[in-house]
Amino acid sequence: METITVVLLMLLAVVVSDSIIRMLPVPVPLPLVQIGLGAAIASVTTIRVELDPDIFFLLFLPPLLFLDGWRIPKEGLFRDKGIILEMALGLVILTVVGLGFLVHWMIPSVPLPVAFALAAIVSPTDPIAVSSIAARVPIPSRMMHILEGESLLNDASGLVCMRFAVAAMLTGSFSLSEAFLTFLWLAFAGIAIGVGVTVGVTRGKAFLTRHLGEESGSQILISLLIPFGAYLLAEYVHASGILAAVAAGITMSYSEITAQSLALTRVRRTAVWDTVQFAANGTIFVLLGEQLPGIFSGAVENVQAESSSPWWLLFYVVIIYSALGALRFLWIWASWRIALARPASERQAVVRPTWRLIATMSFAGVRGAITLAGILTLPLFLADGSLFPARDLVIFLATGVIILSLIMASICLPRLLKNIDLPIEDSHQKQEDYARIAAAEAAIMAVERAQHDLAAGRADADTYADVAAQIMELYRKRIDERMHLGEEREQAARSEEIGKLLHITALKAERQEIYRLVRARRLESTMATKMVRDIDLLEARYG
């Protein structure tokens, strides 16, 4: 009963946090409010959550990583792959080594492997927190795509590095060559399992749907189970469940362009996954707030054991955050100057990143839910049964870095982004116009074929022809740019079953054409998602 009460309280706090944010006169990062509500729950109740790190890791990380991989814009990821890989891999390694030695030197009671674990887990960034902070001044799309791509990959690299550091602490030994071979197995096996699970499930689901029909609820539940299945299978063979979840999400996005699911299923599934993401992210921060008093007490004991004042905790947090920011600024400055100094073509001018752009990307490196979920999974005990050294201290330091990064980003990002001088970005309007025209032409052809097939040999063939003519005229008007999709919703034909059937046929043809353009790389996936969502809503209405 107490467990159910805790869960309900956490979810209630997540709901209340969103309302509080809307009432506040000044923008405040949502995670800060959620942490405060968690601390309030701990102060007014006697309920305490006993965290099992393995269960916590399993419940929260696979779905969040899966969703990141599923929804990240692939075109932006591949276009800026060089910059993203440098930041997601090179910067993570630099942070683990540099910050790890700094923490161990600054706080000798933190063993070096534990310091490396702390440095690894504060490496991942959180673009969701950034987008909410910078709501007052929109982030340029290309910058956001780079942040999303970096976050997706450094989530995996940071968590894998943390696992290596924790394993070194538990076993008391570390071999670079053995770690390299282990990393290869973790990476390749994890990715292969993630891809294999998603492909196998989606093909099996498509086979059953063709023979038995589709039920939206079961399809949505299958999508929720995929990340857990990929994670557990990878962990069972001692591969990386983290990479398996990410790979499963990326594969899911490519499976989607086959349009195997019903429109109603996709609409409902999007709503369910949005809710899962909001609830999981919020619960992690509320849970941290509930644990914070105990974590702070443990951290104070650690510093007092070295005859230091508790105020040193604040000093440590500031130093760690400053070191993270400095490493990120220097890495971006050096890598971007090298990458952008080489134009993609002879006609393209050399681009020199300004200090303001580099500072914006540095402050945008906000730490969030993945860092928090990872640090809370540190083991409670070593292999010999003794307490894991400095566990409460490093959790507190990671928490402090998250809070400080949120505060600094909320103060600095809007000022840096305001009137920032960026290269003009392609709006992709021509690409979208081309896709809409191609989809409309495909719909007209599909309606013509369906009308002839359905009306063949029927006494009311003229009715089919009239309704088909109305629908095709709507699409011809769109091609002539005299009508938009929103206007069609009010003027669509209402001729009972014939109209519904032909409309659905046209919408399916539109969607297939859009997916074909995505597969041919003539349309960006983010734009396609928006267009398909409009089509899905219309089809769900007719269906």
LOSEVEX-373788 format. One record per residue (C-alpha): residue in three letters; x, y, z. Coordinates in pm, whole numbers, padded with zeros to 5 digits, always signed. Layout:
alaXYZ
...
This chain:
met+00000+00000+00000
glu+00282+00240+00086
thr+00447+00179-00254
ile+00124+00269-00435
thr+00093+00584-00223
val+00447+00688-00312
val+00386+00638-00684
leu+00063+00839-00673
leu+00230+01120-00476
met+00515+01137-00728
leu+00277+01155-01024
leu+00065+01416-00847
ala+00377+01626-00788
val+00464+01603-01160
val+00116+01730-01252
val+00129+02010-00993
ser+00476+02117-01110
asp+00344+02195-01457
ser+00065+02410-01310
ile+00311+02596-01087
ile+00534+02676-01385
arg+00237+02829-01568
met+00146+03046-01267
leu+00492+03186-01197
pro+00548+03542-01325
val+00904+03464-01438
pro+01022+03157-01632
val+01171+02891-01406
pro+01312+02557-01530
leu+01054+02283-01468
pro+01307+02039-01312
leu+01385+02290-01034
val+01017+02306-00936
gln+00993+01926-00944
ile+01298+01889-00719
gly+01145+02139-00477
leu+00816+01946-00468
gly+01004+01624-00400
ala+01185+01787-00109
ala+00850+01917+00019
ile+00706+01565+00010
ala+01003+01439+00211
ser+00962+01716+00471
val+00588+01670+00536
thr+00557+01291+00516
thr+00729+00994+00673
ile+00733+00806+00343
arg+01080+00720+00219
val+01171+00553-00109
glu+01433+00280-00095
leu+01596+00286-00436
asp+01719-00034-00596
pro+01970+00098-00854
asp+01917-00186-01104
ile+01537-00154-01096
phe+01558+00225-01118
phe+01790+00199-01419
leu+01558-00048-01593
leu+01238+00148-01534
phe+01353+00490-01650
leu+01648+00478-01889
pro+01538+00237-02168
pro+01215+00420-02259
leu+01377+00765-02244
leu+01675+00661-02458
phe+01446+00473-02697
leu+01226+00779-02744
asp+01530+01004-02803
gly+01650+00772-03079
trp+01301+00742-03228
arg+01226+01114-03252
ile+01562+01272-03326
pro+01577+01435-03674
lys+01797+01199-03876
glu+01884+01450-04149
gly+02034+01693-03896
leu+02217+01403-03731
phe+02381+01295-04059
arg+02440+01648-04189
asp+02638+01755-03881
lys+02769+01409-03794
gly+03130+01529-03770
ile+03055+01802-03516
ile+02813+01579-03325
leu+03057+01287-03301
glu+03336+01518-03186
met+03116+01655-02907
ala+02949+01327-02814
leu+03263+01113-02806
gly+03572+01333-02794
leu+03428+01578-02544
val+03296+01296-02324
ile+03638+01128-02308
leu+03808+01462-02236
thr+03553+01532-01961
val+03589+01189-01802
val+03968+01212-01787
gly+04010+01581-01706
leu+03724+01619-01460
gly+03788+01279-01304
phe+04143+01370-01205
leu+04028+01715-01089
val+03760+01569-00857
his+04000+01312-00712
trp+04265+01581-00654
met+04016+01824-00504
ile+03839+01562-00284
pro+04088+01286-00194
ser+03817+01085-00015
val+03658+01018-00357
pro+03849+00725-00512
leu+03969+00779-00867
pro+03726+00525-01026
val+03436+00694-00845
ala+03560+01034-00963
phe+03569+00900-01320
ala+03213+00767-01273
leu+03097+01113-01159
ala+03272+01281-01453
ala+03118+01031-01698
ile+02764+01074-01575
val+02772+01456-01579
ser+02888+01446-01942
pro+02545+01380-02106
thr+02339+01688-02194
asp+01962+01733-02201
pro+01808+01921-02498
ile+01456+01897-02350
ala+01561+02115-02058
val+01730+02356-02300
ser+01420+02397-02517
ser+01200+02471-02216
ile+01450+02723-02079
ala+01488+02906-02409
ala+01114+02919-02484
arg+01124+03297-02467
val+01383+03310-02746
pro+01354+03016-02989
ile+01672+02819-03051
pro+01775+02807-03420
ser+01678+02471-03568
arg+02029+02365-03672
met+02169+02444-03328
met+01888+02242-03171
his+01954+01950-03404
ile+02321+01950-03303
leu+02223+01955-02935
glu+01976+01670-02988
gly+02229+01460-03178
glu+02497+01526-02919
ser+02259+01436-02638
leu+02154+01109-02802
leu+02510+00989-02848
asn+02667+01126-02531
asp+02387+00969-02325
ala+02513+00633-02446
ser+02887+00713-02428
gly+02860+00874-02084
leu+02660+00588-01937
val+02893+00326-02084
cys+03197+00510-01941
met+03024+00524-01604
arg+02967+00148-01615
phe+03340+00093-01681
ala+03435+00319-01390
val+03192+00149-01150
ala+03316-00195-01260
ala+03674-00083-01190
met+03568+00028-00842
leu+03388-00300-00772
thr+03666-00528-00901
gly+03962-00314-00797
ser+04136-00352-01134
phe+04129-00194-01479
ser+04298-00301-01802
leu+04289-00065-02099
ser+04319-00341-02361
glu+04055-00552-02189
ala+03831-00248-02155
phe+03871-00175-02528
leu+03771-00528-02628
thr+03482-00519-02383
phe+03369-00187-02527
leu+03367-00332-02879
trp+03146-00618-02764
leu+02920-00385-02566
ala+02881-00149-02859
phe+02842-00383-03156
ala+02638-00648-02978
gly+02417-00388-02811
ile+02348-00205-03138
ala+02284-00532-03324
ile+02038-00650-03059
gly+01855-00316-03057
val+01818-00322-03436
gly+01727-00692-03440
val+01460-00665-03171
thr+01287-00371-03338
val+01300-00523-03687
gly+01177-00860-03558
val+00893-00712-03355
thr+00774-00474-03628
arg+00778-00745-03895
gly+00601-00991-03668
lys+00346-00725-03580
ala+00291-00647-03951
phe+00239-01017-04029
leu-00022-01057-03755
thr-00194-00734-03857
arg-00228-00849-04218
his-00391-01175-04110
leu-00579-01078-03794
gly-00633-00703-03818
glu-00499-00428-03591
glu-00605-00321-03244
ser-00457+00014-03138
gly-00417-00069-02770
ser-00203-00377-02829
gln+00008-00195-03090
ile+00082+00087-02846
leu+00169-00161-02572
ile+00411-00338-02807
ser+00589-00008-02875
leu+00622+00046-02498
leu+00770-00301-02449
ile+01030-00281-02729
pro+01289-00073-02535
phe+01263-00299-02231
gly+01296-00611-02446
ala+01603-00476-02626
tyr+01763-00361-02299
leu+01703-00688-02111
leu+01819-00909-02398
ala+02139-00706-02438
glu+02210-00718-02065
tyr+02147-01094-02066
val+02432-01148-02314
his+02648-00890-02129
ala+02619-00630-02407
ser+02518-00266-02363
gly+02147-00235-02289
ile+02188+00142-02319
leu+02309+00123-02678
ala+02046-00142-02752
ala+01770+00095-02640
val+01911+00383-02849
ala+01955+00160-03156
ala+01603+00024-03112
gly+01464+00379-03111
ile+01655+00482-03425
thr+01543+00164-03602
met+01184+00232-03496
ser+01191+00566-03677
tyr+01293+00393-04001
ser+01033+00119-03952
glu+00770+00393-03927
ile+00818+00509-04287
thr+00673+00179-04409
ala+00335+00306-04276
gln+00239-00032-04131
ser+00020+00105-03850
leu-00325+00255-03872
ala-00357+00632-03855
leu-00559+00607-03533
thr-00285+00393-03377
arg-00015+00648-03459
val-00219+00938-03321
arg-00291+00756-02994
arg+00063+00620-02966
thr+00212+00969-02997
ala-00009+01090-02712
val+00086+00790-02495
trp+00459+00835-02553
asp+00437+01210-02484
thr+00275+01124-02151
val+00537+00859-02073
gln+00818+01105-02145
phe+00663+01381-01934
ala+00587+01146-01644
ala+00926+00970-01648
asn+01131+01291-01669
gly+00924+01457-01399
thr+00924+01155-01166
ile+01305+01134-01178
phe+01339+01493-01055
val+01065+01458-00793
leu+01234+01142-00670
leu+01563+01328-00646
gly+01397+01598-00434
glu+01257+01328-00204
gln+01603+01172-00168
leu+01785+01505-00138
pro+01772+01548+00242
gly+01928+01206+00299
ile+02182+01258+00022
phe+02279+01598+00168
ser+02327+01444+00514
gly+02553+01175+00370
ala+02751+01433+00173
val+02798+01647+00485
glu+02931+01345+00673
asn+03182+01286+00394
val+03323+01638+00405
gln+03319+01651+00785
ala+03525+01331+00790
glu+03797+01539+00626
ser+03750+01816+00886
ser+03590+02043+00625
ser+03290+02272+00652
pro+02964+02174+00478
trp+02999+02500+00283
trp+03275+02327+00087
leu+03000+02127-00086
leu+02882+02444-00261
phe+03242+02527-00353
tyr+03291+02179-00503
val+02974+02210-00712
val+03079+02550-00850
ile+03429+02426-00934
ile+03296+02113-01109
tyr+03040+02311-01308
ser+03302+02572-01402
ala+03542+02300-01515
leu+03267+02137-01723
gly+03185+02471-01884
ala+03550+02553-01954
leu+03619+02212-02110
arg+03306+02240-02323
phe+03387+02595-02435
leu+03746+02508-02530
trp+03645+02188-02710
ile+03371+02363-02912
trp+03601+02654-02995
ala+03880+02426-03119
ser+03671+02161-03297
trp+03430+02405-03460
arg+03707+02629-03589
ile+03869+02325-03749
ala+03543+02179-03883
leu+03388+02503-04010
ala+03712+02639-04149
arg+03690+02372-04422
pro+03406+02473-04659
ala+03196+02193-04804
ser+03252+02329-05157
glu+03475+02581-05330
arg+03186+02825-05364
gln+03102+02816-04997
ala+03264+03081-04781
val+03468+02996-04476
val+03262+03035-04158
arg+03421+03160-03838
pro+03214+03082-03527
thr+03175+03386-03304
trp+03242+03378-02932
arg+02871+03437-02873
leu+02776+03125-03070
ile+03035+02919-02883
ala+02915+03058-02548
thr+02556+02974-02641
met+02649+02612-02718
ser+02847+02596-02395
phe+02563+02715-02171
ala+02322+02492-02366
gly+02508+02191-02225
val+02247+02154-01950
arg+02249+01835-01745
gly+01914+01667-01688
ala+01722+01345-01646
ile+01981+01104-01789
thr+02254+01236-01558
leu+02020+01208-01263
ala+01895+00860-01351
gly+02251+00741-01406
ile+02400+00875-01083
leu+02116+00731-00875
thr+02205+00383-01005
leu+02543+00377-00830
pro+02568+00052-00629
leu+02496+00064-00258
phe+02770-00184-00168
leu+03104-00310-00297
ala+03170-00676-00375
asp+03297-00738-00020
gly+02976-00601+00135
ser+03120-00266+00244
leu+02947+00061+00158
phe+03019+00212-00183
pro+03268+00494-00109
ala+03145+00856-00122
arg+02816+00752-00289
asp+02604+01023-00126
leu+02873+01283-00192
val+02900+01219-00567
ile+02518+01202-00601
phe+02496+01540-00427
leu+02768+01686-00650
ala+02592+01561-00964
thr+02265+01704-00836
gly+02431+02037-00769
val+02576+02045-01120
ile+02229+01975-01268
ile+02067+02253-01064
leu+02345+02503-01132
ser+02345+02427-01505
leu+01969+02482-01518
ile+01996+02813-01333
met+02286+02943-01542
ala+02122+02837-01869
ser+01793+03002-01775
ile+01980+03327-01702
cys+02233+03328-01987
leu+02069+03151-02284
pro+01789+03401-02348
arg+02042+03687-02340
leu+02288+03509-02568
leu+02022+03396-02815
lys+01859+03737-02845
asn+01954+03883-03185
ile+02234+03629-03223
asp+02406+03650-03562
leu+02366+03313-03731
pro+02398+03203-04095
ile+02063+03207-04275
glu+01902+02865-04254
asp+01709+02700-04534
ser+01341+02705-04444
his+01282+02396-04662
gln+00962+02561-04788
lys+01031+02449-05146
gln+01088+02096-05023
glu+00759+02096-04834
asp+00570+02245-05131
tyr+00713+01978-05359
ala+00616+01703-05114
arg+00259+01833-05080
ile+00215+01854-05457
ala+00360+01504-05505
ala+00132+01368-05231
ala-00173+01537-05387
glu-00091+01393-05730
ala-00052+01046-05577
ala-00388+01090-05401
ile-00564+01188-05729
met-00427+00879-05903
ala-00532+00656-05613
val-00886+00802-05609
glu-00919+00747-05985
arg-00813+00384-05954
ala-01035+00322-05650
gln-01337+00484-05815
his-01308+00264-06123
asp-01255-00052-05915
leu-01543+00018-05676
ala-01794+00135-05937
ala-01732-00144-06188
gly-02063-00312-06269
arg-02266-00112-06016
ala-02594+00067-06091
asp-02486+00371-05885
ala-02157+00415-06069
asp-02241+00781-06132
thr-02246+00846-05757
tyr-01893+00708-05724
ala-01780+00924-06014
asp-01935+01240-05866
val-01783+01190-05521
ala-01444+01104-05672
ala-01461+01418-05884
gln-01525+01631-05574
ile-01232+01481-05388
met-00995+01510-05684
glu-01097+01873-05730
leu-00993+01943-05370
tyr-00648+01804-05439
arg-00617+01993-05770
lys-00692+02314-05582
arg-00416+02234-05338
ile-00176+02180-05627
asp-00281+02519-05767
glu-00208+02668-05420
arg-00567+02785-05379
met-00639+02571-05075
his-00452+02438-04769
leu-00506+02121-04574
gly-00685+02301-04290
glu-00945+02445-04527
glu-01012+02100-04670
arg-01125+01982-04330
glu-01425+02213-04354
gln-01505+02150-04721
ala-01438+01774-04754
ala-01706+01565-04917
arg-01963+01409-04683
ser-02116+01149-04915
glu-02149+00872-04652
glu-01956+00551-04706
ile-01843+00626-05062
gly-01687+00957-04961
lys-01519+00806-04654
leu-01373+00520-04854
leu-01236+00740-05130
his-01101+00996-04884
ile-00920+00728-04687
thr-00780+00588-05012
ala-00651+00934-05105
leu-00500+00996-04762
lys-00320+00660-04766
ala-00175+00745-05106
glu-00058+01083-04974
arg+00112+00919-04678
gln+00280+00655-04893
glu+00416+00926-05124
ile+00552+01125-04829
tyr+00726+00817-04691
arg+00866+00743-05037
leu+01016+01092-05048
val+01169+01036-04703
arg+01324+00708-04811
ala+01461+00882-05120
arg+01602+01157-04891
arg+01404+01426-05074
leu+01209+01527-04762
glu+01328+01577-04402
ser+01183+01338-04145
thr+01071+01618-03911
met+00869+01779-04189
ala+00733+01440-04292
thr+00625+01371-03933
lys+00427+01695-03925
met+00260+01624-04259
val+00180+01261-04172
arg+00031+01369-03841
asp-00215+01597-04027
ile-00304+01308-04258
asp-00342+01069-03964
leu-00581+01305-03788
leu-00796+01331-04099
glu-00792+00955-04155
ala-00878+00888-03792
arg-01172+01126-03832
tyr-01303+00949-04143
gly-01229+00604-03998
